[in-house]
Amino acid sequence: MTVLARPIPPLYTVYVLRSTVNHACLYIGSTPNPPRRLKQHNGEAKGGAVRTSRSKLRPWEMVALVSGFTSAVAALKFEWALTNPHLSMHIPSQERISISTQRKRNGMPKRPRSSMTSIMSNIHLLLGVPSFSRWPLRLHFFNADVHKVWEKTKAAAKEPLRPNLPVITDFGPSTTTSARTLESEDEGDAPKSPSWGINALPVDYVPIKDYVAKGREVFGFEREGHCVVCREHMPPGEGVYALCANDGCEGVGHLSCWSRHLIPPRERQDSLLPVDGTCPKCSGKIQWVDMMKELTLRTRGSKEVDRLLKKKRVPKAKAKTKATAEATATP
Amino acid sequence: MGSESHAVSCADNFTHDNSVIAVSSSPELPAIDDIVSRAVNQPVRWEPGRNTSIPQTASKTFLTASDLWRANQAELQNEHSPNICDSATQGLEHGRKCAVLSTTIEPVAPVATSGEIPSVGASPEVIVQQITTKRARKPRVKKTDTTIAPVEKEAPVKHQRARKTKAQDAKDGQTTLPKGKVTKVVAVKAKPSMKRAETVSKHFVRSGSAVTHPDAAVEALDPIVDPIDLEPALARRIDWTPTKDTVPLILSLDSPVPKGSGPLESTEPISSLQSTRDLFANLHDIYGCAGHAEKRRTSPAPAEAVDILGKRKLVEMVTTSGSSFSVANAPKPKAKAAKKKPRTITGLATAAYRVQDPSSEDQEKDDSLLHYFDMEQDTNAEVKTATTTTTTSKTTKGGAKPKPKKATKKRAEVPKPVLLSPATALRQVSRQDFVFGTSSQLATEEDAGLLRDIQQAMKASNQQDDDELDKLFASSPVNNALARNPSRKLWAAGARDADGDLLQVEVIDLVDDPAIPKDLTNPDVILTLVEPQNVQQPLSEWQKVVASEAVAQPDAISLPSSPTSEPRVEPQLHFRSRQKEISASSVTATVNSISAVTPRMAASSVLLTDLSDWDDEPPASNQEQFLTSQAGKSPKKSMNRATCEKTTHSTPDSPIARSLPAEARPPAVSKPMPKFEACSDVQLAEEVRKYGFKPIKRRAAAIALLTECWLSKNRALGTTAALSTSSKPSGKATTATIAPKARGRLKKDNVSAIEGSVSSPARAEPAKKPRGRPKKDTSTAVTTKTASKKVARATAEPVPRPSTPKGRKKSLPARDVVEIADSEDEAMAGFLSSPSPSLSLSPEPINEFSSPSPADVSMTEDDSLTATPTDDQAALFKRITDAVTSAPRSKDPANPSWHEKMLMYDPVVLEDLTAWLNGGQLDRVGWDGEASTADVKKCL
């Protein structure tokens, strides 16, 4: 069974939802579009969840999320593991935090009640579990209280978060904007300031637009050249080639060559997935996931690329018309 | 009459009251007349709260020309025909427009026309009136008060009106049926509502004298009604809560009214019969309030049906009837919408016993996924409920058909859900006779006994298969042959020797048979092979030997008492001769040799039987062969063999040899075994020391140990000394481990003692115990319940050390002993002889498997993906990784290789990857086995 492959989604998150009415009511879900999903939970759009449909608990807010999943499948795996930490096989039994002590009527173990602390602990645990440890995930917080809980968990945890793995984890409030807004504003302040929290998350491919465009150029004009790693000639359409992400650098190489390059030899036995490294051509830092995003977009998401790059042309046209208008206007 | 009076009374306060007004007979007309006139004189004012009714004849729909025309026609007809019904129906036709028309027309031109129906030209007025009356129906009906008033005055005529309306209803194809209903009902119910009164009155007003009602009273009423200047009836309020009446009345009154008689049709002349029927109906109506209430209940359906039919009209109308319709139907959907709990198997089955708690309800509301689990696992979970035996039996029968079974069971249960106390329930459960089987078996087989037999047969055959498999794989760890049924007599038939060749019973020369590997590294063995047999030694020497030992075993003397046959003597002699050569080899070796010697020494018959009884395994047959060969074929050789064994004797062997004739094997042989009980403590201590064990303080323990040692010695065959080389250490170790443990626990103390004694020296031997040993020791204590299993466990322990140092030869007999003792439990003394390595190994694996389990329980239960892989698995993972990474790069960007896919973060479908790996990739990287999806998952 071959699933029709889709490019890596620009954003796929697993989020933690908390009721503003009752801070003890929590919900874990996943979505590629957090603001839309939040509206659904709150009833402003159709398609919410049963567990968040109680009007007494609405409105809900997203207090934390993990982003960077490379596919819906991956996110759902993580989400399930986080929702069922008592069952998940990704967690070694010794390290399991949430243990079920009762059984339900159908024989399944009962899920222990989750609190913010338990969720945070489990996130911490799951991020370090071998199954998920090499995923290019990031952790975002949108609420200072929750962040405090996280910090406590981190402090109390036996292992440091993602130790020795050069994986970026933003466990501050997500990227710069929300961090600043959190610190500067009260939580009670209007949470809907234009680009705050989940609204600031890039839900589409725009951040990598340039990269994608570059890739399109390079491959469109068959400028790959030789593999930057093995120096083999790469026939244009015959292989999975990855492109360096840095601006201006057009280092292209075989995918496997790249991976070989980016994984230090000592880790080769343990893992297949590289995480980051430097481009052999331009010596700039690169993230594996970025490259993969572009690669998958290029190979599987041509429509998305078109859509992404199309907008560029419209302003151009407008600019043209403007220019022509100006030209005509100023005789 | 009563009705009339009632009518009169109703009429008295007809302005406020919706009571039924009966048609009054002529004598009462004047009263009615007065009333009517009174009503006329008192214009009724529209008040919002007033229960002004809408004229029955009021049209519920907009007035159309056709209606008007028809109304005209009807009235024209009515003028001529004496049928009040006509007029009534006419009036009702098309929503009583006619009636309204007529009524409205009347007041409009009361003077001008005495029953003359104005032409259609007057229709605008009529229409106006109509509209007003119609509006009067709606809440904002206040405008037309005047029109309403006269209608109300027509209360007395209502009854007849109702009858007429019924007739008209038949014609009222278009009229809203509810309206029709209402009108009918109203008519029947003696005009509880003013609306009806109005309607009736209108009719009568309109028809004037032309109305010929079957009822004389009605007819008489007409002329009375005619002159009444009634205002157009108040529009009926449909949006109010419908009154209780309507429906049943309709039904009851349907019959008398001739159907199909509409205003346009020529109405049959209403016979007096009809009139009487009508009268009856009226009576019924009048007195039938309570009855109507019942009927009402029964006829909501038809009412609904009628309502539904009338929807068309309803829709056309704006809000008036619609609201009532909705009101009428509102309660019904609500009733249906009562929460329907999802019917799960659990719910069905446990409904009788369910304690109402919200949590269970919540569970039912859970995801469909959970429901899925419910279905699946409740069938299993039901087993736990001891309250319903039927439930458990049904569930144990397999989840394949839980639903029908549960349903039937539930039906059976529901009548009397006897809830037993837990103790009672458990008792009931224990009294049950369960038959387990696959669902297909259970489905097809009704006879439980037959099912049981089938299962037993299958089990037996499976065991045999396993045993044969074990023979094939000498070191197969899975065989628990020792623990198995000892009555498998055909072991001998399938006996194989060390080389895997089938042991032929009569053929094997235990001494020189090339198939029997000799431990040529042992100088003693070589010596024995070479050395001529000094077999011929009198028994007396043996006795001397015996006597020479300090230990006096009374029973040892019994040996000489046994019939001395040459073979027996030989070993004794050998034994003696070899004594000097006996080094401080392990007691187990001694035991081995002695046990090999034993058959010869002891009463052959007895021993033979004993040996053969031990087990059906080839070793037994070996022994038999041995003995037979001794007896028959090559005594020398056998003696050689014996000497071979003897060479490994150690001095302590003699007491053992002496003790051989003890009944080490309780069932079969009682002679050989020395009666340790008869020995003194000192003697026991000496024996124990000789075996190499530490001094044991407790007498009973010492005895047990010694018997065990003796037994093990007896059982081990000399011929298999070399064969059991590999299994020696295991034997040693197992016996060693058994020793401390088994004593208190084995069923046969003797056996255990001997085993213990044998094993303890063995224990001393191995310099290094396997790591698992201490664990296994404890685990042996813990895990199994039967002694045999314990022994088996102990015997299995040495499995981890398959390779035997040469010096460990002696451990084989110990192991054999252990194994034999294992089977001892099955009530036979020495079943399992262990010449066949596979057999000897067989108990060990059990041990290995069972013993690690408690200790490593945490490990085995840790089936998380992060559990440390075993070595095998780790190797496999490495192979998988290699396979994936070394696979060639894909040429097609659309079909990346697995490696590339993984690099690209593609979700990996386990099955696909596994299939790919097994389809040749693993071979490419040098792995023969196949990966499973679980392995692949763990690897990833």
Interface residues (C-beta under 8 A of the other chain):
Chain A: M1 T2 V3 A5 I8 T70 S71 V73 A74 S88 M89 H90 I91 P92 S93 Q94 K104 R105 N106 G107 M108 V129 P130 S131 G237 E238 G239 V240 Y241 H254 L255 S256 W258 S259 Q269 L272 L273 P274 V289 M292 L295 T296 T299 R300
Chain B: T346 S360 Q363 L370 F373 D374 E376 Q377 D378 N380 A381 S858 E861 D862 D863 S864 L865 T866 A867 K878 T881 V884 T885 R889 S890 K891 D892 P893 A894 P896 S897 H899 E900 M902 L903 M904 Y905 D906 P907 V909 E911 D912 L940
